[in-house]
Every structure is written in C-alpha cells, then in structure tokens.
Amino acid sequence: MIESLSIHHVSLAVTDIEQAKYFYGKLLGFPEIKRPNFSFPGAWYQVGEQQLHLIVQPKSETLRTGTIDSNEGHFAIRVKSYDKTLYELKSKGIEVVEKPLSMSGFAQIFCMDPDRNIIEFNVEQGH
C-alpha cells in the first residue's frame, strides 16, 4: 500500500497564461511562487499547504460546454469562511453555484476559471 501524506499539487492546462494569472493571482489572491525555468510557460501558486501548477497548452480544451456542473472533474480548496469566500467571488464578478447544504457534508461553492476548469471552495456545514 502506498503511504500517502497529502496532495502536493494539482496541475491544470490553461490556454492564456496572462488571463490565468489574473484569475488565480489577482481575483482569487493566491500567492505566486518560484517556478523552475521550464521550456514551456506556466505559473505556480501556493494554496495553503499545497500548490497549484498552471501549464500552458494552447490547444488544450475542456469537455465542458455548458454551465458549472459540480458532478464534473474539479479540485477543491478548503476555506475558512463560506460567506466571506462567496462574497469575494461574487464581488469580483465570478459566476458561482452555491451548495450550502450539500449532501457531501461540506458547504460548497463552485466556479470556473477562464479555461472552464471547475474549482470547489468548501467548509464543514455550519461554519
């Protein structure tokens, strides 16, 4: 059995690094961290104890064509406050799907980045 400690990072393909950096760095406020000088463009961010790695793939496309669907592949970020996170996202014009009473046991907020990657923000229900 593999003895895992935690998820170290999530990597996402993006088509426009400047647009992605604006979304993750400016709108979501994730701190950008040093990235090795790879032969391809991208950016790394610190998200709590884990990292988010963006990799530019100009021809990359998501399977998503409609609205935010929480049943599709996504990554989740645990946050301190549901209400404050919801306020921050909405105040920046980011479309969200709210699930404060999800059957998962988490109060969830879903949104998409400019490349239609789905992001979940969650807290334990009642927090």
N, C-alpha and C positions, 0 to 999 in steps of 0.2 A: 504494500500500500504506500502511496506517495504521502509523505507527511508535509502537507501544505501549511504555510504560515499565514498568508494573506494574498490578495490580488495585488501585484506590484504595479501594473499599469494596464490601461485599455488603449488600444491604437485604433484610430479612425482615419479612413480615407477622406480627404477633402479635395475639392477642385480648385479653390481660390484661397491661398494661404492668408492673404491680407483680410479678406472677408471673414475667414475662420478666426483669425487672431483678434479681430474686432469683437466678434461674438463671444469667444471664450475669455479673452483678456479684459476687454472693456465692459461689455454688457454683463457677463457673469462674474467678472472680477477675479478670475483665477490667476495666481502669480505665475508668470512665465519663468522657466528655469533653463539653465545652460543645457544645450543640446550638442552632441558631437557634430563635427563638421562632415556630415554625410554627403554623398554625391547627389542627393535629392533633397528638395526643400521640405520643410516641415517646421513644427514647433512643439515644445514640451511644456506642460503645466503641472504645477503641484496642486493636488486636490486632497486636502487632509494629509493622510499618511501615504496615499497612493499618487500615481502620476497618470496624466492623460497625454498621449503622444499623437500628434496630428501628422499625417503623411500625405503629401500632395500626389494625387493620382488624377491628372486632368481628364482621363476618360472614365473615371470611376462614376458609377451611378447607383443609387439605391433602388430597391424594388418598390419603394413607397411612391404612390402616385396620388393618394388622397389626403385626408386629414390625419391628425395624430391618432394612432391606434396602439394602445398600451399592450396589446397582445403580440405586437411585432418585436423583433430583437431590439434591445436597448441596453444602456448601462445606467446604474442607479447610484446616486450620491446621497448619503445620509446628511441631513442638515439639522441645525439646532432648532429652528422655528419654522413651522409650516406657514403661519401668517406672514412673517417677515419675508420669507422666500417668495411667496405668492405675490406680495406687494412689489418686491424688487423686479420680478419678471414682468408683471403687468405694467409697471410704471415705465419700463423700457420698451413697451410695445411688443413684447414677446407673446405669441399665442400659446395658451396653455389649456390642458384638460385637467380638471380638478377631480380628485377621488379621495375626499377626506375620510370617508367611511369604507374604504376598500376591504374586501373580504380577506386580503393578504394580512391584515393586522397592522398595516402601515397606512398612514395618511400620505397620499401620493399626489404629486404634481408632475405632469408630463409636458415636455415641449420638444421642439425640433431645432437643430442648428441649420445654417443656410444650405447644407448639403442633405438635409432631411434625415440626419441621424437623430434617433429619439433618445432623450435624456429624461430620467426619472429623478425627482428630488423627493425624499421621504423622511418621515419621523414616525415614532411609535404613535398610534392613535391616542388622542387626548393630550398631546404635547405641543 
